[in-house]
Amino acid sequence: MMRALVATVAVVLALATVLPASADDGDNARLSTVSAQIGQQSTLVLDVVTPKGATVEVDPAAPSWNGVEVIRLVSSTSTDSGGQTTHRLELLVAPFSLGALSFAPAVNVIQGADVTPRSLPAVKLTVLSTLGANAPATLSPLAPPRSIAGAESPLLMPAIISGVVLAGLLAAALVALAAVALRRRLRRAAPAVEEVRGPPGLDGAERLLDVDPVGAYRSLAATVRAVLADRYGIPARALTTLELQRRMESHGIDRWQARLVGGFLDECDAVVYAGYRPAAERRMHDLTMAREILGEGA
């Protein structure tokens, strides 16, 4: 009987450390609007009451968000009162599910080595469609094809063949020039690396955002990694995104800052290697995030 009682108590304690806790007295969640169009950003203010000395971080992956995405953390302040601390987090969020939503913001309360999930009071939001009231929910049919007067020119096929041959010769010439340029660049690679004295700025990446997003995001990632390497003495250029985030946390760097860097570099990797092309507004947001990480201002 004693062994069974001890096993039951151990299971209850283990579940208590894993299952999300409900909102404490004083916890509050306020949204700046009661209705928004799908994808429209709005401000969410969270008040979380914890024991003194604890910290709070947002858990954007929790299912209780119910279709509402956390865009970024705008500000975070803490106020001590007696043996408690009130943490105020201001977030930028956007809904991506239509209709009447009820979502509960999720956070993690961190005290020493203990991490306790907590769900805040539910917030209601009506998400509107971007279509008009009477707009049909189907695609309009294409216009039927129309015939074009005139017959095929007898010079068309010879012109096409000549163009293909000319294009092949031009492509071969370009490949040869690229190979020569690459060989020269590789020969100068080692001295060039030694002559770099500081990370590149963000002006060049900003100019490339619209015309060459891959080059822009590659420059942003390289700039952030170079600054982190110089600032914290971490081999940021040689680490993967996950390894860099863990290394920053192990060096005592703020956990939110480390996760901000990890999310930003994941976004850069998706654009450079996975073919992802963010919208123009998202590209400017990523540029602003890079400036915040580098301390160049919002």
C-alpha positions as a Python dict, from the first residue, in 0.01 Angstrom:
ca = {
    (1, 'M'): (0, 0, 0),
    (2, 'M'): (278, 245, 87),
    (3, 'R'): (452, 184, -250),
    (4, 'A'): (125, 236, -440),
    (5, 'L'): (59, 561, -251),
    (6, 'V'): (411, 690, -327),
    (7, 'A'): (371, 601, -698),
    (8, 'T'): (35, 782, -715),
    (9, 'V'): (177, 1097, -553),
    (10, 'A'): (472, 1093, -799),
    (11, 'V'): (237, 1069, -1099),
    (12, 'V'): (22, 1356, -969),
    (13, 'L'): (329, 1577, -916),
    (14, 'A'): (461, 1494, -1264),
    (15, 'L'): (128, 1585, -1425),
    (16, 'A'): (116, 1908, -1227),
    (17, 'T'): (450, 2015, -1375),
    (18, 'V'): (346, 1934, -1735),
    (19, 'L'): (-20, 2032, -1767),
    (20, 'P'): (-87, 2404, -1836),
    (21, 'A'): (-201, 2604, -1535),
    (22, 'S'): (-508, 2824, -1549),
    (23, 'A'): (-489, 3201, -1514),
    (24, 'D'): (-399, 3334, -1167),
    (25, 'D'): (-581, 3617, -993),
    (26, 'G'): (-468, 3940, -1153),
    (27, 'D'): (-388, 3783, -1492),
    (28, 'N'): (-553, 3971, -1776),
    (29, 'A'): (-556, 3984, -2158),
    (30, 'R'): (-686, 4283, -2358),
    (31, 'L'): (-710, 4316, -2737),
    (32, 'S'): (-710, 4659, -2904),
    (33, 'T'): (-1009, 4568, -3124),
    (34, 'V'): (-1315, 4344, -3116),
    (35, 'S'): (-1316, 4272, -3491),
    (36, 'A'): (-1050, 4251, -3762),
    (37, 'Q'): (-1006, 4124, -4113),
    (38, 'I'): (-815, 3802, -4165),
    (39, 'G'): (-441, 3871, -4135),
    (40, 'Q'): (-495, 4222, -3991),
    (41, 'Q'): (-255, 4303, -3708),
    (42, 'S'): (-371, 4435, -3371),
    (43, 'T'): (-218, 4491, -3025),
    (44, 'L'): (-267, 4239, -2743),
    (45, 'V'): (-171, 4344, -2388),
    (46, 'L'): (-107, 4066, -2132),
    (47, 'D'): (-82, 4117, -1754),
    (48, 'V'): (71, 3814, -1578),
    (49, 'V'): (111, 3799, -1199),
    (50, 'T'): (398, 3579, -1073),
    (51, 'P'): (602, 3532, -756),
    (52, 'K'): (879, 3786, -720),
    (53, 'G'): (1190, 3692, -918),
    (54, 'A'): (1007, 3488, -1184),
    (55, 'T'): (1011, 3574, -1555),
    (56, 'V'): (746, 3531, -1825),
    (57, 'E'): (783, 3437, -2191),
    (58, 'V'): (514, 3398, -2458),
    (59, 'D'): (438, 3048, -2591),
    (60, 'P'): (322, 3119, -2949),
    (61, 'A'): (299, 2748, -3040),
    (62, 'A'): (33, 2661, -2780),
    (63, 'P'): (-298, 2534, -2931),
    (64, 'S'): (-500, 2769, -2710),
    (65, 'W'): (-419, 3058, -2950),
    (66, 'N'): (-685, 2902, -3177),
    (67, 'G'): (-583, 3047, -3513),
    (68, 'V'): (-428, 3371, -3384),
    (69, 'E'): (-57, 3413, -3466),
    (70, 'V'): (196, 3611, -3261),
    (71, 'I'): (380, 3846, -3496),
    (72, 'R'): (632, 3991, -3249),
    (73, 'L'): (683, 4122, -2896),
    (74, 'V'): (651, 4502, -2887),
    (75, 'S'): (745, 4572, -2523),
    (76, 'S'): (782, 4402, -2184),
    (77, 'T'): (776, 4568, -1838),
    (78, 'S'): (769, 4437, -1479),
    (79, 'T'): (633, 4595, -1159),
    (80, 'D'): (705, 4453, -809),
    (81, 'S'): (441, 4476, -536),
    (82, 'G'): (503, 4294, -209),
    (83, 'G'): (602, 3937, -286),
    (84, 'Q'): (458, 3944, -638),
    (85, 'T'): (558, 4081, -978),
    (86, 'T'): (316, 4199, -1248),
    (87, 'H'): (457, 4146, -1599),
    (88, 'R'): (300, 4346, -1882),
    (89, 'L'): (368, 4210, -2232),
    (90, 'E'): (254, 4403, -2540),
    (91, 'L'): (228, 4180, -2848),
    (92, 'L'): (143, 4229, -3214),
    (93, 'V'): (-98, 3951, -3324),
    (94, 'A'): (-301, 3864, -3634),
    (95, 'P'): (-593, 3619, -3684),
    (96, 'F'): (-595, 3362, -3966),
    (97, 'S'): (-932, 3190, -3908),
    (98, 'L'): (-1268, 3336, -4010),
    (99, 'G'): (-1568, 3387, -3784),
    (100, 'A'): (-1610, 3441, -3411),
    (101, 'L'): (-1294, 3331, -3230),
    (102, 'S'): (-1221, 3278, -2864),
    (103, 'F'): (-852, 3231, -2790),
    (104, 'A'): (-654, 3207, -2468),
    (105, 'P'): (-301, 3357, -2477),
    (106, 'A'): (-42, 3109, -2350),
    (107, 'V'): (275, 3197, -2158),
    (108, 'N'): (548, 3015, -1964),
    (109, 'V'): (631, 3126, -1610),
    (110, 'I'): (999, 3061, -1539),
    (111, 'Q'): (1129, 3050, -1182),
    (112, 'G'): (1477, 2913, -1147),
    (113, 'A'): (1483, 2577, -1326),
    (114, 'D'): (1102, 2536, -1320),
    (115, 'V'): (894, 2623, -1628),
    (116, 'T'): (516, 2636, -1572),
    (117, 'P'): (279, 2679, -1870),
    (118, 'R'): (-13, 2912, -1803),
    (119, 'S'): (-325, 3002, -2003),
    (120, 'L'): (-456, 3355, -1958),
    (121, 'P'): (-825, 3457, -1968),
    (122, 'A'): (-988, 3397, -2306),
    (123, 'V'): (-1021, 3686, -2553),
    (124, 'K'): (-1302, 3711, -2808),
    (125, 'L'): (-1249, 3837, -3162),
    (126, 'T'): (-1466, 3848, -3473),
    (127, 'V'): (-1259, 3785, -3790),
    (128, 'L'): (-1406, 3931, -4109),
    (129, 'S'): (-1350, 3818, -4466),
    (130, 'T'): (-1171, 4046, -4711),
    (131, 'L'): (-1436, 3969, -4976),
    (132, 'G'): (-1736, 4196, -5020),
    (133, 'A'): (-2078, 4112, -4880),
    (134, 'N'): (-2216, 3985, -5214),
    (135, 'A'): (-1890, 3870, -5371),
    (136, 'P'): (-1906, 3512, -5508),
    (137, 'A'): (-1673, 3261, -5349),
    (138, 'T'): (-1582, 3108, -5686),
    (139, 'L'): (-1335, 3203, -5958),
    (140, 'S'): (-1481, 3369, -6267),
    (141, 'P'): (-1440, 3165, -6590),
    (142, 'L'): (-1175, 3254, -6845),
    (143, 'A'): (-1270, 3413, -7173),
    (144, 'P'): (-1288, 3163, -7461),
    (145, 'P'): (-990, 3150, -7702),
    (146, 'R'): (-1004, 3363, -8016),
    (147, 'S'): (-854, 3285, -8354),
    (148, 'I'): (-588, 3511, -8503),
    (149, 'A'): (-587, 3587, -8873),
    (150, 'G'): (-283, 3505, -9084),
    (151, 'A'): (-72, 3195, -9154),
    (152, 'E'): (260, 3087, -9008),
    (153, 'S'): (556, 3256, -9170),
    (154, 'P'): (796, 3026, -9356),
    (155, 'L'): (1080, 3200, -9175),
    (156, 'L'): (942, 3114, -8830),
    (157, 'M'): (1106, 2771, -8783),
    (158, 'P'): (1449, 2879, -8917),
    (159, 'A'): (1434, 3181, -8687),
    (160, 'I'): (1348, 2959, -8388),
    (161, 'I'): (1631, 2716, -8466),
    (162, 'S'): (1877, 3003, -8509),
    (163, 'G'): (1762, 3153, -8181),
    (164, 'V'): (1808, 2821, -7998),
    (165, 'V'): (2158, 2778, -8139),
    (166, 'L'): (2251, 3136, -8055),
    (167, 'A'): (2110, 3098, -7704),
    (168, 'G'): (2314, 2780, -7656),
    (169, 'L'): (2633, 2951, -7765),
    (170, 'L'): (2561, 3248, -7540),
    (171, 'A'): (2489, 3018, -7245),
    (172, 'A'): (2816, 2832, -7301),
    (173, 'A'): (3006, 3161, -7312),
    (174, 'L'): (2841, 3277, -6990),
    (175, 'V'): (2925, 2948, -6817),
    (176, 'A'): (3288, 2981, -6924),
    (177, 'L'): (3306, 3340, -6797),
    (178, 'A'): (3144, 3237, -6470),
    (179, 'A'): (3396, 2955, -6426),
    (180, 'V'): (3687, 3195, -6483),
    (181, 'A'): (3540, 3448, -6239),
    (182, 'L'): (3481, 3177, -5979),
    (183, 'R'): (3840, 3053, -6010),
    (184, 'R'): (3975, 3405, -5959),
    (185, 'R'): (3744, 3459, -5663),
    (186, 'L'): (3853, 3135, -5498),
    (187, 'R'): (4217, 3235, -5538),
    (188, 'R'): (4150, 3565, -5359),
    (189, 'A'): (3912, 3417, -5101),
    (190, 'A'): (4160, 3364, -4816),
    (191, 'P'): (4318, 3715, -4821),
    (192, 'A'): (3976, 3870, -4865),
    (193, 'V'): (3845, 3704, -4549),
    (194, 'E'): (4143, 3826, -4349),
    (195, 'E'): (4089, 4185, -4467),
    (196, 'V'): (3726, 4200, -4344),
    (197, 'R'): (3730, 4416, -4033),
    (198, 'G'): (3361, 4442, -3950),
    (199, 'P'): (3015, 4317, -4049),
    (200, 'P'): (2848, 4469, -4354),
    (201, 'G'): (2567, 4719, -4302),
    (202, 'L'): (2204, 4675, -4389),
    (203, 'D'): (2176, 4942, -4661),
    (204, 'G'): (2272, 4702, -4938),
    (205, 'A'): (2022, 4441, -4818),
    (206, 'E'): (1748, 4703, -4806),
    (207, 'R'): (1812, 4797, -5170),
    (208, 'L'): (1788, 4431, -5273),
    (209, 'L'): (1468, 4343, -5084),
    (210, 'D'): (1237, 4403, -5381),
    (211, 'V'): (1462, 4305, -5674),
    (212, 'D'): (1664, 4016, -5523),
    (213, 'P'): (1511, 3879, -5200),
    (214, 'V'): (1753, 3583, -5190),
    (215, 'G'): (2057, 3812, -5200),
    (216, 'A'): (1896, 4049, -4949),
    (217, 'Y'): (1820, 3779, -4693),
    (218, 'R'): (2161, 3618, -4743),
    (219, 'S'): (2320, 3959, -4664),
    (220, 'L'): (2093, 4008, -4360),
    (221, 'A'): (2183, 3667, -4217),
    (222, 'A'): (2556, 3721, -4277),
    (223, 'T'): (2543, 4065, -4112),
    (224, 'V'): (2364, 3936, -3802),
    (225, 'R'): (2599, 3638, -3767),
    (226, 'A'): (2905, 3862, -3804),
    (227, 'V'): (2785, 4105, -3536),
    (228, 'L'): (2696, 3823, -3294),
    (229, 'A'): (3039, 3668, -3347),
    (230, 'D'): (3216, 3998, -3268),
    (231, 'R'): (2983, 4094, -2983),
    (232, 'Y'): (2973, 3767, -2788),
    (233, 'G'): (3278, 3578, -2908),
    (234, 'I'): (3065, 3300, -3059),
    (235, 'P'): (3161, 3129, -3388),
    (236, 'A'): (2825, 3232, -3531),
    (237, 'R'): (2931, 3191, -3895),
    (238, 'A'): (3010, 2821, -3846),
    (239, 'L'): (2698, 2724, -3645),
    (240, 'T'): (2352, 2624, -3761),
    (241, 'T'): (2061, 2840, -3651),
    (242, 'L'): (1961, 2599, -3372),
    (243, 'E'): (2321, 2560, -3254),
    (244, 'L'): (2366, 2938, -3247),
    (245, 'Q'): (2049, 2988, -3042),
    (246, 'R'): (2159, 2725, -2789),
    (247, 'R'): (2510, 2873, -2771),
    (248, 'M'): (2367, 3220, -2700),
    (249, 'E'): (2149, 3082, -2418),
    (250, 'S'): (2445, 2891, -2269),
    (251, 'H'): (2649, 3217, -2271),
    (252, 'G'): (2389, 3383, -2047),
    (253, 'I'): (2233, 3593, -2324),
    (254, 'D'): (1866, 3682, -2271),
    (255, 'R'): (1649, 3387, -2378),
    (256, 'W'): (1402, 3607, -2566),
    (257, 'Q'): (1690, 3769, -2758),
    (258, 'A'): (1827, 3423, -2847),
    (259, 'R'): (1487, 3308, -2972),
    (260, 'L'): (1443, 3632, -3166),
    (261, 'V'): (1774, 3566, -3341),
    (262, 'G'): (1679, 3203, -3406),
    (263, 'G'): (1342, 3296, -3559),
    (264, 'F'): (1502, 3565, -3775),
    (265, 'L'): (1771, 3330, -3909),
    (266, 'D'): (1508, 3060, -3976),
    (267, 'E'): (1321, 3317, -4189),
    (268, 'C'): (1643, 3396, -4380),
    (269, 'D'): (1713, 3024, -4439),
    (270, 'A'): (1359, 2973, -4573),
    (271, 'V'): (1407, 3250, -4829),
    (272, 'V'): (1762, 3155, -4934),
    (273, 'Y'): (1728, 2776, -4943),
    (274, 'A'): (1356, 2683, -4947),
    (275, 'G'): (1220, 2919, -5213),
    (276, 'Y'): (999, 3111, -4968),
    (277, 'R'): (916, 3465, -5085),
    (278, 'P'): (762, 3683, -4811),
    (279, 'A'): (532, 3973, -4890),
    (280, 'A'): (672, 4327, -4909),
    (281, 'E'): (541, 4417, -4563),
    (282, 'R'): (700, 4104, -4416),
    (283, 'R'): (1035, 4188, -4581),
    (284, 'M'): (1039, 4534, -4420),
    (285, 'H'): (945, 4375, -4087),
    (286, 'D'): (1242, 4136, -4116),
    (287, 'L'): (1471, 4429, -4197),
    (288, 'T'): (1345, 4611, -3887),
    (289, 'M'): (1404, 4296, -3679),
    (290, 'A'): (1764, 4279, -3806),
    (291, 'R'): (1817, 4641, -3700),
    (292, 'E'): (1676, 4565, -3355),
    (293, 'I'): (1912, 4267, -3317),
    (294, 'L'): (2211, 4479, -3423),
    (295, 'G'): (2105, 4769, -3202),
    (296, 'E'): (2073, 5012, -3499),
    (297, 'G'): (1723, 5121, -3401),
    (298, 'A'): (1377, 5021, -3505),
}
